[in-house]
């Protein structure tokens, strides 16, 4: 990332939790998780019914997210709509391996595959 985008990333910002902060607050569920590189807010991906990560980026102007899935370290830039490289963020760098996908366990409807965005 270039110097002019580095102000959008705080490598010390801890993630807001192990699941989508907004889905947790509303009793919703998610497919995959994305972590805001500026503030650590964990939101759900655009396949998820509520698309909270994108809403967070739109509402705050925080343009970079990193996957919050185990084994993934890619960044996405909402401004350019492109994948990007980025620095290592503060731990933890993903949801717990044992956490269900979709999740969280117990709130995912049986017909979840019919409810996602493709």
N, C-alpha and C positions, 0 to 999 in steps of 0.2 A: 504494500500500500504506500502511496506517496505521503509526503510530509503533511500536505493539506488535508488529508483524511485522517491522520493519526489523532487529531483532536476528538474524533468521533469514537475513539476506543479507549476504554479504561481497563488496563490489564489487571488492576487490583479489585475491580467491582465483582463481588461474589454473586453467584446466581440467586435469584429470589426464592428458590425452592427446588424441589425435585419434580414438580409438575407445572402445568400451565397455571400461573397465578390467578388469572381471570376465571378459568374454568373451575379452579378450586373454590373461588369466592362465590361462584354462581351455581355450583353443583353440576357443572358440565363435564364433558369428556373430550379427549383429544386423540389424534392419530400419532403424530410425531411432534417433537419439541424443538424450539428455536430459542436461543439465548441472545438478548441484546448485548452487543459488544460495548455499548456506551454506559449502561447502568446495571446490567445483569438481569433485567426482567426476563423471566422465562414465559414464553407464550406458545400457543399451538400453531402448527403449520397451516398452510393454505388448503391442504386436503381435509383438515379438520372442519367440523361444522361451523365453528365460530371464528376461525382465522385470526386469533388474537395477536400473534406476532406481527402480522402486517398492520393491524389496527394500531398497535403500539408504535410502530415506526411512523405511520401517518400522523398520529396524534402528537408525537414528541419531536419528530424530525431526526430521530436516531436512525441512521441509514444502514448500519451493518448488523447482521445477526450471524451467529455461528450455530451450526447444528448442535443440539444438546442430546444427541443419540450416541450410545456407546460405539466406539470405533470410527466415528466421523469427526473430522476437524475442519471441514470446509466453512467458508464465510460466504455470505450473499450480500450484495450491495443493492438496497432498494432504490437508490437513486439511478444507477446505471442499468439495473435489472440483470446484472452479471455476477457470476461466481468470482470470488477473490481470494487472495492469500492474506493471512493475517497472523498476528503474534499469538503466543500461547497465553490464554486467559487464566485467571485464578481458578483454583480447584474448588469444587469438583467440575470437571469439564463435560460431564454427561449425567443423565438420569441414572439411577441405580440399574444394574444389569437385570435384577430380578423383577423390576417394575414391568407390568404387562403392557403390551402394545396391541391394539390401542389401550388406553388407560384413562383413569385408574381402574384397577380391578374392582368390580362391584357396581360401577356406574355406566359401563359401556352397554348400550342396548343390544339385544340379540340380533337386530337387523342393521347393525352399524354400517355394514358395507353399502347399504342402500342410501345412507344418509351423508356420505362423504362427497366432497368436491373432487372432480377428476380433471 
